[in-house]
Amino acid sequence: MSQEAYKICPTCNFFCLAEEDKHYCPLCGQKLIAECPNCSAPISFPYSKYCEKCGARLREIGQGFKPISESGM
């Protein structure tokens, strides 16, 4: 059984499957990542904050999706 791979936004909670043709977050515009920037391990859990292989931080701590009314848009 193969494990799904994901792309995640390092700034908000957006994620998609790695094979989807998305490169930027549709919610905040940040470039999506599909692997750990430290060890290149694929992201196998869509809500990961840290790499399960090396422990490197994948998402900004304390950040999350902000409704439009809070983000000033």
Order of alpha helices (4+ residues) and beta strands (2+ residues): beta-beta-alpha
